[in-house]
Amino acid sequence: MKEHYSAYVFEDTATALLKNNPELKSKLEAKKSSDPEFAKNGAAQLDFVYKNSDYYEKTHNRYPVARLVTDVKLDLK
């Protein structure tokens, strides 16, 4: 399971993503226009592209939860 990226590796991928995905590029530009701090932060912009791409693992930070449907005594030793 890969939950993040290496910036120096992902930069070229992000450039290609923005070139080939006008919707993502437009979304990034809108965020930059509305948030001056974001516009100055290259790492935040790269993270934005990553998290809005197919490379981002959509189940990141999701933990499995189970529910017992029968009366079971758990042995928690």
Distance bins in CASP14 RR format, pairs under 12 A and 6 or more apart:
PFRMAT RR
TARGET T0000
AUTHOR 0000-0000-0000
RMODE 2
METHOD distances of the structure
MODEL  1
1 57 1 0 0 1 0 0 0 0 0 0 0
1 58 0 0 0 0 0 1 0 0 0 0 0
1 59 0 0 0 0 1 0 0 0 0 0 0
1 60 0 0 0 0 1 0 0 0 0 0 0
1 61 0 0 0 0 0 1 0 0 0 0 0
1 62 0 0 0 0 0 1 0 0 0 0 0
2 9 0 0 0 0 0 1 0 0 0 0 0
2 10 0 0 0 0 0 1 0 0 0 0 0
2 50 0 0 0 0 0 1 0 0 0 0 0
2 55 0 0 0 0 1 0 0 0 0 0 0
2 56 0 0 0 0 1 0 0 0 0 0 0
2 57 1 0 0 1 0 0 0 0 0 0 0
2 59 0 0 0 0 0 1 0 0 0 0 0
2 60 0 0 0 0 1 0 0 0 0 0 0
3 50 0 0 0 0 0 1 0 0 0 0 0
3 51 0 0 0 0 0 1 0 0 0 0 0
3 55 0 0 0 0 0 1 0 0 0 0 0
3 56 0 0 0 0 1 0 0 0 0 0 0
3 57 1 0 1 0 0 0 0 0 0 0 0
3 58 0 0 0 0 0 1 0 0 0 0 0
3 59 0 0 0 0 1 0 0 0 0 0 0
3 60 1 0 1 0 0 0 0 0 0 0 0
3 61 0 0 0 0 1 0 0 0 0 0 0
3 62 0 0 0 0 0 1 0 0 0 0 0
4 10 0 0 0 0 1 0 0 0 0 0 0
4 46 0 0 0 0 0 1 0 0 0 0 0
4 47 0 0 0 0 1 0 0 0 0 0 0
4 50 0 0 0 0 1 0 0 0 0 0 0
4 51 0 0 0 0 0 1 0 0 0 0 0
4 55 0 0 0 0 1 0 0 0 0 0 0
4 56 0 0 0 0 1 0 0 0 0 0 0
4 57 0 0 0 0 1 0 0 0 0 0 0
4 60 0 0 0 0 1 0 0 0 0 0 0
4 61 0 0 0 0 0 1 0 0 0 0 0
5 11 0 0 0 0 1 0 0 0 0 0 0
5 12 0 0 0 0 0 1 0 0 0 0 0
5 13 0 0 0 0 1 0 0 0 0 0 0
5 14 0 0 0 0 1 0 0 0 0 0 0
5 17 0 0 0 0 0 1 0 0 0 0 0
5 43 0 0 0 0 0 1 0 0 0 0 0
5 46 0 0 0 0 1 0 0 0 0 0 0
5 47 0 0 0 0 1 0 0 0 0 0 0
5 49 0 0 0 0 1 0 0 0 0 0 0
5 50 1 0 1 0 0 0 0 0 0 0 0
5 51 0 0 0 0 1 0 0 0 0 0 0
5 53 0 0 0 0 1 0 0 0 0 0 0
5 55 1 0 0 1 0 0 0 0 0 0 0
5 56 0 0 0 0 1 0 0 0 0 0 0
5 57 0 0 0 0 0 1 0 0 0 0 0
5 60 0 0 0 0 0 1 0 0 0 0 0
6 12 0 0 0 0 0 1 0 0 0 0 0
6 13 0 0 0 0 0 1 0 0 0 0 0
6 14 0 0 0 0 0 1 0 0 0 0 0
6 46 0 0 0 0 0 1 0 0 0 0 0
6 50 0 0 0 0 0 1 0 0 0 0 0
6 55 0 0 0 0 0 1 0 0 0 0 0
7 13 0 0 0 0 0 1 0 0 0 0 0
7 14 0 0 0 0 1 0 0 0 0 0 0
7 42 0 0 0 0 1 0 0 0 0 0 0
7 43 1 0 0 1 0 0 0 0 0 0 0
7 44 0 0 0 0 0 1 0 0 0 0 0
7 45 0 0 0 0 0 1 0 0 0 0 0
7 46 1 0 1 0 0 0 0 0 0 0 0
7 47 0 0 0 0 1 0 0 0 0 0 0
7 49 0 0 0 0 0 1 0 0 0 0 0
7 50 0 0 0 0 1 0 0 0 0 0 0
8 14 0 0 0 0 0 1 0 0 0 0 0
8 43 0 0 0 0 0 1 0 0 0 0 0
8 46 0 0 0 0 0 1 0 0 0 0 0
9 46 0 0 0 0 0 1 0 0 0 0 0
9 50 0 0 0 0 0 1 0 0 0 0 0
9 55 0 0 0 0 0 1 0 0 0 0 0
10 16 0 0 0 0 0 1 0 0 0 0 0
10 17 0 0 0 0 1 0 0 0 0 0 0
10 18 0 0 0 0 0 1 0 0 0 0 0
10 43 0 0 0 0 0 1 0 0 0 0 0
10 45 0 0 0 0 0 1 0 0 0 0 0
10 46 1 0 0 1 0 0 0 0 0 0 0
10 47 0 0 0 0 1 0 0 0 0 0 0
10 48 0 0 0 0 0 1 0 0 0 0 0
10 49 0 0 0 0 1 0 0 0 0 0 0
10 50 1 0 0 1 0 0 0 0 0 0 0
10 51 0 0 0 0 0 1 0 0 0 0 0
10 53 0 0 0 0 1 0 0 0 0 0 0
10 55 1 0 0 1 0 0 0 0 0 0 0
10 56 0 0 0 0 0 1 0 0 0 0 0
11 17 0 0 0 0 0 1 0 0 0 0 0
11 18 0 0 0 0 0 1 0 0 0 0 0
11 42 0 0 0 0 1 0 0 0 0 0 0
11 43 0 0 0 0 0 1 0 0 0 0 0
11 45 0 0 0 0 0 1 0 0 0 0 0
11 46 1 0 0 1 0 0 0 0 0 0 0
11 47 0 0 0 0 0 1 0 0 0 0 0
11 49 0 0 0 0 1 0 0 0 0 0 0
11 50 0 0 0 0 0 1 0 0 0 0 0
12 18 0 0 0 0 0 1 0 0 0 0 0
12 19 0 0 0 0 0 1 0 0 0 0 0
12 46 0 0 0 0 0 1 0 0 0 0 0
12 49 0 0 0 0 0 1 0 0 0 0 0
13 19 0 0 0 0 0 1 0 0 0 0 0
13 20 0 0 0 0 0 1 0 0 0 0 0
13 21 0 0 0 0 0 1 0 0 0 0 0
13 46 0 0 0 0 1 0 0 0 0 0 0
13 49 0 0 0 0 1 0 0 0 0 0 0
13 50 0 0 0 0 1 0 0 0 0 0 0
13 53 0 0 0 0 1 0 0 0 0 0 0
13 54 0 0 0 0 0 1 0 0 0 0 0
13 55 1 0 0 1 0 0 0 0 0 0 0
13 56 0 0 0 0 0 1 0 0 0 0 0
14 20 0 0 0 0 0 1 0 0 0 0 0
14 21 0 0 0 0 0 1 0 0 0 0 0
14 24 0 0 0 0 1 0 0 0 0 0 0
14 25 0 0 0 0 0 1 0 0 0 0 0
14 28 0 0 0 0 1 0 0 0 0 0 0
14 42 0 0 0 0 0 1 0 0 0 0 0
14 43 0 0 0 0 0 1 0 0 0 0 0
14 45 0 0 0 0 1 0 0 0 0 0 0
14 46 1 0 1 0 0 0 0 0 0 0 0
14 47 0 0 0 0 1 0 0 0 0 0 0
14 48 0 0 0 0 1 0 0 0 0 0 0
14 49 1 0 1 0 0 0 0 0 0 0 0
14 50 1 0 0 1 0 0 0 0 0 0 0
14 51 0 0 0 0 0 1 0 0 0 0 0
14 52 0 0 0 0 0 1 0 0 0 0 0
14 53 1 0 0 1 0 0 0 0 0 0 0
14 55 0 0 0 0 1 0 0 0 0 0 0
14 56 0 0 0 0 0 1 0 0 0 0 0
15 21 0 0 0 0 0 1 0 0 0 0 0
15 24 0 0 0 0 0 1 0 0 0 0 0
15 25 0 0 0 0 0 1 0 0 0 0 0
15 28 0 0 0 0 0 1 0 0 0 0 0
15 45 0 0 0 0 0 1 0 0 0 0 0
15 46 0 0 0 0 0 1 0 0 0 0 0
15 49 0 0 0 0 1 0 0 0 0 0 0
15 53 0 0 0 0 0 1 0 0 0 0 0
16 24 0 0 0 0 0 1 0 0 0 0 0
16 25 0 0 0 0 0 1 0 0 0 0 0
16 49 0 0 0 0 0 1 0 0 0 0 0
16 53 0 0 0 0 0 1 0 0 0 0 0
16 55 0 0 0 0 0 1 0 0 0 0 0
17 23 0 0 0 0 0 1 0 0 0 0 0
17 24 1 0 0 1 0 0 0 0 0 0 0
17 25 0 0 0 0 1 0 0 0 0 0 0
17 27 0 0 0 0 0 1 0 0 0 0 0
17 28 0 0 0 0 1 0 0 0 0 0 0
17 46 0 0 0 0 0 1 0 0 0 0 0
17 48 0 0 0 0 0 1 0 0 0 0 0
17 49 1 0 0 1 0 0 0 0 0 0 0
17 50 0 0 0 0 1 0 0 0 0 0 0
17 51 0 0 0 0 0 1 0 0 0 0 0
17 52 0 0 0 0 1 0 0 0 0 0 0
17 53 1 0 1 0 0 0 0 0 0 0 0
17 54 0 0 0 0 1 0 0 0 0 0 0
17 55 0 0 0 0 1 0 0 0 0 0 0
17 56 0 0 0 0 0 1 0 0 0 0 0
18 24 1 0 0 1 0 0 0 0 0 0 0
18 25 1 0 1 0 0 0 0 0 0 0 0
18 26 0 0 0 0 1 0 0 0 0 0 0
18 27 0 0 0 0 1 0 0 0 0 0 0
18 28 1 0 0 1 0 0 0 0 0 0 0
18 29 0 0 0 0 1 0 0 0 0 0 0
18 32 0 0 0 0 0 1 0 0 0 0 0
18 45 0 0 0 0 1 0 0 0 0 0 0
18 46 0 0 0 0 0 1 0 0 0 0 0
18 48 0 0 0 0 0 1 0 0 0 0 0
18 49 1 0 0 1 0 0 0 0 0 0 0
18 50 0 0 0 0 0 1 0 0 0 0 0
18 52 0 0 0 0 0 1 0 0 0 0 0
18 53 0 0 0 0 1 0 0 0 0 0 0
19 25 1 0 0 1 0 0 0 0 0 0 0
19 49 0 0 0 0 0 1 0 0 0 0 0
20 49 0 0 0 0 0 1 0 0 0 0 0
20 53 0 0 0 0 0 1 0 0 0 0 0
20 54 0 0 0 0 0 1 0 0 0 0 0
21 27 0 0 0 0 1 0 0 0 0 0 0
21 28 0 0 0 0 1 0 0 0 0 0 0
21 49 0 0 0 0 1 0 0 0 0 0 0
21 52 0 0 0 0 1 0 0 0 0 0 0
21 53 0 0 0 0 1 0 0 0 0 0 0
21 54 0 0 0 0 1 0 0 0 0 0 0
22 28 0 0 0 0 0 1 0 0 0 0 0
22 29 0 0 0 0 0 1 0 0 0 0 0
23 29 0 0 0 0 0 1 0 0 0 0 0
23 30 0 0 0 0 0 1 0 0 0 0 0
23 52 0 0 0 0 1 0 0 0 0 0 0
23 53 0 0 0 0 0 1 0 0 0 0 0
24 30 0 0 0 0 0 1 0 0 0 0 0
24 31 0 0 0 0 0 1 0 0 0 0 0
24 45 0 0 0 0 0 1 0 0 0 0 0
24 48 0 0 0 0 1 0 0 0 0 0 0
24 49 1 0 0 1 0 0 0 0 0 0 0
24 50 0 0 0 0 0 1 0 0 0 0 0
24 51 0 0 0 0 0 1 0 0 0 0 0
24 52 1 0 1 0 0 0 0 0 0 0 0
24 53 1 0 0 1 0 0 0 0 0 0 0
24 54 0 0 0 0 0 1 0 0 0 0 0
24 55 0 0 0 0 0 1 0 0 0 0 0
24 56 0 0 0 0 0 1 0 0 0 0 0
25 31 0 0 0 0 0 1 0 0 0 0 0
25 32 0 0 0 0 0 1 0 0 0 0 0
25 45 0 0 0 0 0 1 0 0 0 0 0
25 48 0 0 0 0 0 1 0 0 0 0 0
25 49 0 0 0 0 1 0 0 0 0 0 0
25 52 0 0 0 0 0 1 0 0 0 0 0
25 53 0 0 0 0 0 1 0 0 0 0 0
26 32 0 0 0 0 0 1 0 0 0 0 0
26 33 0 0 0 0 0 1 0 0 0 0 0
26 52 0 0 0 0 0 1 0 0 0 0 0
27 33 0 0 0 0 0 1 0 0 0 0 0
27 34 0 0 0 0 0 1 0 0 0 0 0
27 45 0 0 0 0 0 1 0 0 0 0 0
27 48 0 0 0 0 1 0 0 0 0 0 0
27 49 0 0 0 0 1 0 0 0 0 0 0
27 51 0 0 0 0 0 1 0 0 0 0 0
27 52 1 0 0 1 0 0 0 0 0 0 0
27 53 0 0 0 0 0 1 0 0 0 0 0
28 34 0 0 0 0 0 1 0 0 0 0 0
28 35 0 0 0 0 0 1 0 0 0 0 0
28 38 0 0 0 0 1 0 0 0 0 0 0
28 39 0 0 0 0 0 1 0 0 0 0 0
28 42 0 0 0 0 0 1 0 0 0 0 0
28 44 0 0 0 0 0 1 0 0 0 0 0
28 45 1 0 0 1 0 0 0 0 0 0 0
28 46 0 0 0 0 0 1 0 0 0 0 0
28 47 0 0 0 0 0 1 0 0 0 0 0
28 48 1 0 0 1 0 0 0 0 0 0 0
28 49 1 0 0 1 0 0 0 0 0 0 0
28 50 0 0 0 0 0 1 0 0 0 0 0
28 51 0 0 0 0 0 1 0 0 0 0 0
28 52 1 0 0 1 0 0 0 0 0 0 0
28 53 0 0 0 0 0 1 0 0 0 0 0
29 35 0 0 0 0 0 1 0 0 0 0 0
29 38 0 0 0 0 0 1 0 0 0 0 0
29 39 0 0 0 0 1 0 0 0 0 0 0
29 45 0 0 0 0 0 1 0 0 0 0 0
29 48 0 0 0 0 0 1 0 0 0 0 0
29 49 0 0 0 0 0 1 0 0 0 0 0
30 38 0 0 0 0 0 1 0 0 0 0 0
30 39 0 0 0 0 0 1 0 0 0 0 0
30 48 0 0 0 0 0 1 0 0 0 0 0
30 52 0 0 0 0 0 1 0 0 0 0 0
31 37 0 0 0 0 0 1 0 0 0 0 0
31 38 1 0 1 0 0 0 0 0 0 0 0
31 39 0 0 0 0 1 0 0 0 0 0 0
31 41 0 0 0 0 0 1 0 0 0 0 0
31 42 0 0 0 0 0 1 0 0 0 0 0
31 44 0 0 0 0 1 0 0 0 0 0 0
31 45 0 0 0 0 1 0 0 0 0 0 0
31 47 0 0 0 0 0 1 0 0 0 0 0
31 48 1 0 0 1 0 0 0 0 0 0 0
31 49 0 0 0 0 0 1 0 0 0 0 0
31 51 0 0 0 0 0 1 0 0 0 0 0
31 52 0 0 0 0 1 0 0 0 0 0 0
32 38 1 0 0 1 0 0 0 0 0 0 0
32 39 1 0 1 0 0 0 0 0 0 0 0
32 40 0 0 0 0 1 0 0 0 0 0 0
32 41 0 0 0 0 1 0 0 0 0 0 0
32 42 0 0 0 0 1 0 0 0 0 0 0
32 44 0 0 0 0 1 0 0 0 0 0 0
32 45 1 0 0 1 0 0 0 0 0 0 0
32 48 0 0 0 0 1 0 0 0 0 0 0
32 49 0 0 0 0 0 1 0 0 0 0 0
33 39 1 0 0 1 0 0 0 0 0 0 0
35 41 0 0 0 0 1 0 0 0 0 0 0
35 44 0 0 0 0 1 0 0 0 0 0 0
35 45 0 0 0 0 0 1 0 0 0 0 0
35 48 0 0 0 0 0 1 0 0 0 0 0
36 44 0 0 0 0 0 1 0 0 0 0 0
37 43 0 0 0 0 0 1 0 0 0 0 0
37 44 0 0 0 0 1 0 0 0 0 0 0
37 45 0 0 0 0 0 1 0 0 0 0 0
38 44 1 0 1 0 0 0 0 0 0 0 0
38 45 1 0 0 1 0 0 0 0 0 0 0
38 46 0 0 0 0 0 1 0 0 0 0 0
38 47 0 0 0 0 0 1 0 0 0 0 0
38 48 1 0 0 1 0 0 0 0 0 0 0
39 45 1 0 0 1 0 0 0 0 0 0 0
39 48 0 0 0 0 0 1 0 0 0 0 0
41 47 0 0 0 0 1 0 0 0 0 0 0
41 48 0 0 0 0 1 0 0 0 0 0 0
42 48 0 0 0 0 1 0 0 0 0 0 0
42 49 0 0 0 0 1 0 0 0 0 0 0
42 50 0 0 0 0 0 1 0 0 0 0 0
43 49 0 0 0 0 0 1 0 0 0 0 0
43 50 0 0 0 0 0 1 0 0 0 0 0
44 50 0 0 0 0 0 1 0 0 0 0 0
44 51 0 0 0 0 0 1 0 0 0 0 0
45 51 0 0 0 0 0 1 0 0 0 0 0
45 52 0 0 0 0 0 1 0 0 0 0 0
46 52 0 0 0 0 0 1 0 0 0 0 0
46 53 0 0 0 0 0 1 0 0 0 0 0
46 55 0 0 0 0 0 1 0 0 0 0 0
46 56 0 0 0 0 0 1 0 0 0 0 0
47 53 0 0 0 0 0 1 0 0 0 0 0
47 55 0 0 0 0 0 1 0 0 0 0 0
47 56 0 0 0 0 1 0 0 0 0 0 0
48 56 0 0 0 0 0 1 0 0 0 0 0
49 55 0 0 0 0 1 0 0 0 0 0 0
49 56 0 0 0 0 1 0 0 0 0 0 0
50 56 1 0 1 0 0 0 0 0 0 0 0
50 57 0 0 0 0 0 1 0 0 0 0 0
50 60 0 0 0 0 0 1 0 0 0 0 0
51 57 0 0 0 0 1 0 0 0 0 0 0
51 58 0 0 0 0 1 0 0 0 0 0 0
51 60 0 0 0 0 1 0 0 0 0 0 0
51 61 0 0 0 0 0 1 0 0 0 0 0
52 58 0 0 0 0 0 1 0 0 0 0 0
66 72 0 0 0 0 0 1 0 0 0 0 0
66 74 0 0 0 0 0 1 0 0 0 0 0
68 74 0 0 0 0 1 0 0 0 0 0 0
END
